[in-house]
Amino acid sequence: MRQQVIVIGGGVIGLSTAWWLLEAGYRVTLLEREAKVAGAASFSNGGQLSYRYVAPLADAGVPLKALLWLTQRDGPLRFRPEADLRQWRWLAQFLRNCNAGSNRRTTATLLRLGELSRQAMAQLAPTVPPSAFAWRDAGKLVVYRSPKVFATAVARADQERAAQADQATPPGQPARAAQHWPQVLTPAEAVAREPALATLQAELAGGIFTAGEAVADCHAFCLALERRLHAHPGFLGVLQAEAYGFHREHGKISALSTSAGWLAADQFVLAAGVQSRDLAATAELYLPLYPLKGYSLSAPIRSRDRAPEVSVTDFERKVLYARIGGQLRVAAMVDLVGEDHRVDPGRIAGLTRLAREAMPTAADYAAATPWSGLRPATPNSAPIVGATRYDNLWLNVGHGPLGFTFACGTASLLAGLMRGKNPPFALDGLTLRR
């Protein structure tokens, strides 16, 4: 008889994990505490599928920049100290990763994961058509205001192009197209690539464009994938219940305590976002997760509006712009304020100001729908995928702001690990031990 798996968490990570486990031959139950799937961090995120733009938050110079951001009216960072050891422990680990060496190693790992995720999303296309979730191969344009910051970005882009050019092409596979390499643009070329940036041209030092990056509606993707789950013969359904903790016997997880009673299974997968750290603690496992609270606006695009076609990141402002269907998604900000789910009106007002200044005619900001979500992040920005010390408890957590980008990749990776397959690349920096 096929093994039964309980996947805890009904966001984009849990749903993707459930699908890949079904395809690997498991019977799967999905446990979600909310009435509907994908109602938290997967609901209205930035919508960018940035497989090649995976820069970790921790880097040399970030602590000093953070002090400046805290003084800015609409700065990208807010910090509220908590009487919670987990906040300070996470911050200490984050600071230890704020160096060029750690950033370089993590970036290399995330680029490999990004390529795996891109391939996995493409493999899913016959099952979940891209049209079902407003997927567009828009390309990604990162614009810079500071000449010094832009010069650093150009140097990194040159290094990436050189590294890609030197990569040996595996037998039987086409060489990576040169048009997918980062392209350095002058301010005028950036505006020519994306006319919606015309208002900003005088303030820009330049831009870097990468083809092959996409945008899509994460919530719509989740709903489409849920429909496919219900049609799969191995799917046992979505159980709406709150998970409380694990019961351990003889070095294994024997059951999961929930609001629907005790649940038993052969295998358990923890993919419950920020909640995962509390559930893991019931099994005496420490997960280095902290919620990075982010905000977004979804503004309708009218016929007269000049919305961007390309996915745009305003690097210094840390604001993302993506056309998703008939709406402009504007996403930004990192608030270190604990598990605070409230939409802060001041932060939404600030995000609206930034959007109006950068792209004043891109959408109807007066009719925008605000949102905030808690993105579960690790100190080095790499998700945690794989085994624990319990041979039937597995992890797929800690994706931070790149949950949608990495969801299919980590799901396929985890399904292979659970079946005993060798991973496609070394998992240094992705396991619980890091």
N, C-alpha and C positions, 0 to 999 in steps of 0.2 A: 504493500500500500504506500502511496506517495506521502511524504512527510507534510505535516500541517505547520504553517507559519502564521504567527500573528505579527502584523506590521503595526506599530504604534505611531500614529500621526497621519492625518489626512491632508497634508499640504502637498506641494509639488514634489517634495522629496519622498514622502510616504507613498503617494500614488504611483510615481515612477518606479519605486522599489517594488511595489506590489506587482506591477506589470512584468518587470523583468524576472521576478521570482516565478510567476505563473508560466512564463515562457520557458523557464528552466525546469519545469516539471513539478513544482510545489503546489499544494493547495493553500490558499491564502485567505485570511480574514484581515480586514483593515479596521483598526480601532480609531475612532475620531471623537473627541469630546464635544465638539460643536454639532449643531443640528445639521449643518451642511459642510462638505469638504471645502478646503481652500478658502476659508473665511478669515484667515489671520495674515501672516506675512506673505502669503501667495496671492492675496486678493488684488492689490493695486500697486504693485512694485514698479520699478523703473521700466521693465519690459525689454531691456537690452540683453541680447544674447551675445556677449562679448567674449568669444572664445580665445582671442589673441590679446585682448586688453585686460590683463588679469593682475595688475599691479597690487601687491599687498598693501594694506593700510600702514603697517609698521615699516619704517624706513629711516635712514639717517636723516637727521634734521627735523623729523616730525614733532618731537617734543617741544622744540622751540616754536615751530609753526603753530602748534596747538595753543600755546600761550597767547599768540597774536589772535588766533581765531576766537578765543574766548572773550576778547575785548571788542570784537566787531558786532555791530548791531544785528546784522543778518548773517553772521559767520556760520561756517559749516559745522561747528562743534559747540555743544553745551555739556556741562558737567555738573552733576549734583552729587556731592558726597553722601554715601550711605553708611549706616551702621551695619554693614554686611561684609564679612571677611572675604566673600567671593569677589566682590568688586575690587578690593585692594589687591588680592592675589592675582586676579586677571590683569590689572594694570601693571603690576610688577613684572609679570611674564611678558606683557606687551612691550614694555620699555626695554627688556632684555633682547627683544627682536628688532629694535629700532637701530639697525646697523646695516651697512651695505652688504655684508656677507650673508646675513640671514635673509635679507630681501632678495638677493640674487638667487640663493638656493630655492627659496619658496617660489619665486617667479618661474624658475625652470620646471619645478614640479607642477605648478598650476597650468603652464603652457601645455605640458603633456596631457594633463587631465582635460584641458579645454579642447584639444584635438580629439581625444576619445569621446568627449561629450558631443562635439559637432557630428562625428560619425554616428554616434548612437541616435541622435535626433533624426538624422537622415534615414537610418534604418527603420525608425518608427513611422516615417511618412506614409507608407501604404496602409498602416493601421489607423493613424490619426492624421488625416490630411492637413497640410499647413493652412489651407483655407478655413479650417474649422476654428483657428485661433489667431487669425489676422497676421500670419507670419509673412515678413517681407525681408528679402536680402537687400537691406538698405545701405550697407556700409557704415563705417563709424568714423566720424570726424572729431578729433580732439583739438580745441582751439586754445591758444595760450596768449596771455596778455603781457607777461614779463619776458623781455628778451633773454634774460639769464636763464629762466626756467625753460624757455623754448629751446635754447641752445643745448641744455642738458637732455631734453627730450629728443632732439635731433641726433645727438650722439648715441643715445640708446637705440633709436630707430636704425641708424647706420650699423650698429652692432648686430641687431636682429636680422637685417638684410644679409649681412655677411655670414651670420650663422646659418641662415636658411639656404644660402647659396652653396655653403660647404657641406650641407647634409647630403649623405648618400641616399639616392632613391632606391627603396626596396625593390627587388626583382618583381616584375609584373605590375608595378604601380606607376602611374604617370607622375612626372616631376611636378612639384608644387608650382602653380602658375605665378609668374613674376608680378602679375597685377594684384596678387594678394599680399605682396610685401608692403610695408608702410611707405607712404608717399609723403614727402615733405612739401608743404605748400606755403607760399607767401600769403599775406593777408588778402590780396586781390584774388589769388587763386583759390583761397578758402571760400571767399564769397561767391566766386564763380561756380565752385562745386556746390555750395549751398546758399542760394540767394537770400534766404531768411535771416542770414547773419549780416545783412547790409548795414544795419544800424550800428553794429559793433566794429566795422572794418577799421576805423581810425584808432581803436583801442587795442587791436590785435598785433601781436608780434609774429604770428604765423599759426599754422595748423599741421596736423598729421592725419592723413586719411588712410584707412585700412578697408579694403574691399572684403567681402565675404562675411562680415559681421551682420547680424540680423536683429530685428525687433519683432515682438509678438505680444499677445495678450496672455499673460501667465494664468489668470483665472479661467479664461476660456479654454486654454490648454488642459487645465486640471479637470474641468467639467467634461470635455471631450474624452479624456483618458478614463474618467470614471465610467462613462457609458460603455467604453470598450471592456473595462474590467467586468462589468455586470454581464457582458455577453460571453465571457470566457468560461469554459466548462470547469476550470479548476477554482474559480472564485467563489468563496463561501459568503461573501457579502460584506457590507459596511456595518459595523456595530457602533451605534452612537452611545458612548459611555466614557466616563472619566477614569483614567488609569491612576491608581494610588501607589502601587509599589509591587516589587517582586518578592516571591517566596523562594528560598534556596534550600536545596537538599542534595547532599552528596556531591557538591561541586557543580551543580547544574541549577538552572532556573526551572522549578517544577510548576509554577503557576504565577499568574498575574492577578493582583487584587484590583477590581474595578467597581464602579457603581452598579454594574450589572451582575456582580458576583465574581467568584474566582474563575479564571479562564486558564485552561491547560492547552499546551501545544508542544510540538516537537522542537520548534525553533521560535525565537523571538527577535524582532528587529526594532531597535529604538530609532525612530525618525520623527520625533515630536518637537522639534525646534528647541526653544528655550526650556520648555518643560522637561526636556530630556535630562537636564542636570539634576533635577530633584528626583526623578524616577531612578536614575543611575545610582544616586546616593543611597537608595533603599537596598541596593546590592553592594554597598560599600565601594562604589566606583566613583572616582572624581573625574568629571568632565570639565575641561577648561573653557567653559562657554560663558559669554556675557551678552545680554541683549543690546544691540546697537539700534536705537530707535530712529527710524527714518520717516520721511514725509513725502507725500506726492499730491499733485493736482491732476485731475483729468478734466480738461477743458474742451468743450465741443468746438470743432473747426467749421466755420461758416464758409459759404461759397466765396466771399470776398477776402477771407483770411489768407495770409501768406505763411502757411505752416511749413516746417522743414520736411523734406523728403528723406534726408540723410539723418541717421542717429547722431546727435551732437552732444559732446561733453565740454562744458565750460570749465577748464581745468582749475583755474585759481578759485573760482566760485564754488566748485564741486557740485555743479548742477547738471543734470542730464535732461535731454529733450528727445522725445521719440514720438513719431506719428504712429498711432495704433488704431487702425480702422478709421473712424471719423472723429477721433479725439487726439488731442496733444497731451501726452503724459509728461509732466515735469516732476522730477524726483531729486531729492537732495537731503543733506544734513545727517549728522550723527549725534544723537543725544545719549549720553551716558547717565541715565536717570533711573536705572533699575527696571523692574517690570511694571512700568507705567504705560497703560494702553490708551490713555486719553489723547485726543487730538488737541494739541496746544494751539489756541487761536493766534498767539503771537508768532509762532513759527510758521504757520500757514500764511499769515499776513506778510512775513518776511520773504517767504518763497514766492508769493505772488508779486511782490515788488521786484525781486530779482528777475523773474520771467518777463514782466512788463518792460524792464529796462533793456534786457537783452533782445527780446523778440516781441515788440509791442503790438504787432499786427498778426501774430501767429495763430491766435485762437480767442475765443470769448472767455476771458479770465473771470468776468463777473458771474458766469454761470458754471464755474469750475466746481467739481466735487472734491473735497479734501479727504485725505486718508493718512493714517500713520500705522506703522507696523514694527514689530520687534524682530530684528534679524539676528539669529544666534551665531555669534562669531567666536573664533578661536584667537588667541593672542598673535599668531603668525598668519592669519587669514586663510589657512588651509583647512578644509573639512577633515573630519575624523571618519574613516571608513574601514570597516573590517571587524576583526575578532576582539573579544574581551577575554578575561581569564576564565569565564564560563564558556564551555564549548558550545552552548546553544543560545548565547546572547550576542547579538551583532549590533554594530553601530553604523548609522549613516546620518551624521549630524554636523553642525558647525559651518555651514556654507556661507554665512554672513550675507552680504549684498549680492552674491553670485549664485544664489540657490537655483534660480531658473536656468542660468547658464550651465551649471554643473549637474543638474538633476538626473538627466539621462545617463551621463557618464558614470557618476558614482553608483547609480542603480545597476547598470550593467556590470560594473566592477565588483560590486558586492555579491551579485548573483553568482558570478564566476568563483569568487572566493568561497562562498558557501558550498559550492559543488566541488571544491578542492582543486580548482584550476589555477594554474600559474597566472599571475597578473601580467598585463601587457607591458608594464614597465615597473621599475623599482618603486616601492611605496614609501620611500624615505620621506618623512614629513607628513604623511597622510594617516598614519596609524595612531592608536591611542598612546603608544610610546613614542615620544618626540622630544 
